[in-house]
Amino acid sequence: MAGKLAVIGAGLMGAGIAQVSAQAGWDVVLRDVTDEALKRGTDGIKASYDKFVAKGKLEAHDADAALARITATTDLDAVADADVVVEAVFEKLEIKHEIFRTLDKLVKDEAILASNTSAIPITKIAAATERPERVVGAHFFSPVPMMQLCELVRGYKTSDETLAKAREFAESVGKTCIVVNRDVAGFVTTRLICALVVEAAKLQESGVATAEDIDLACKLGFGHAMGPLATADLTGVDILLHATNNIYTESQDEKFAAPELMRRMVDAGDIGRKSGQGFYKH
C-alpha cells in the first residue's frame, strides 16, 4: 500500500512519520505553520537519512528518492487529495479540534483522518468533524524511524473499515500494530508508562530509593530497556506530566495523580534531557 499522505505538524513526531512513510514509497505533504518549523523538520529528516546511509542501512539513491517524495508547505489546502492524514501537533484538544474541523472541509470523503495523540480520547477529537467514523488514533513512538510500535485507537464511532485502513497504512511503513478497542484516555501504552513513572517518582520523592536504583530494578528485574525515570527524562518530564494530568482528569484514578516532585521539577524547568536536568543530570 502506498498513496498520498499528509502530515500536520513538522516537529519530531510529524517529521519522523513523514520520514518513514516517504522511505516506504508514500508521497508526503508535510505541513506546519511556519517555514522555520518546516526547515527544522526537513533538515532533521535529511540528517536521519544520512545516518542510515552512513551505517549502510539505506542506499544513497533510495534516501534521495525518499526525500524527493516529501513536499513541505504552510498551505493546509495541500492536504486536499491525501488518502491518509496524520495530525501530529501539540497535545491540546482545542488545537486538534481546530485542525480537524478544517481538515473535515478540505479532504476527500474516503480519506482517513488519524491523530498521533498519546493521551486525548479519539472520540473527543472526532467530535469536531462530520465524519467521526473516518477518524482513528495512530499513535507512533519516538524516535519514529527506530521504534516499531504503532498503537491504533478505535474511537466510539470509528468504523471497522477505517481501523483496517489505518492498520494497512501503519504496516506499510514498517510498524507493528496493537489495537485499543475502548477509547480510554491514555490508551494502553501511555497509561502504563504514566502509572510506572508516577509510582517511581513517588518512591524517589519519599526517599525509598534513588532514581538510579529504581531504574536499575526495572532494567534488571523486569527486562526493561530503560528505567521509568530515565524514560521520563528522555520523553520530557513536562510531556509526561501533561499526559498524566489528562488521564487523571478523564479517569479520576488516583494512581495517575502526579506527585508534587514532578510538578515542582516542571515549574523549575528541570524537564529532562532537553533542559540538561531532570531526574538525572545530562
Buried (B, 14 or more C-beta within 10 A) or exposed (E): BBBBBBBBBBBBBBBBBBBBBBBBBBBBBBBBEEEEBBEBBBEBBBEBBBEBBEEEEBEEEEBEEBBEBBBBBEEBEBBBBBBBBBBBBEBEBEEBBEBBEBBBEBBEEEBBBBBBBBBBBBBBBBBBBEBBBBBBBBBBBBBBBEEEEBBBBBBBBBBEEBBEBBBEBBBBBBBEBEEBEEBBBBBBBBBEBBBBBBBBBBBBEEEEBEBBEBBBBBBEEEEBEEBBBBBBBBBBBBBBBBBBBBBBEBBEEEBBEBBEBBEEBBEEEBBBBBBEBBBBEE
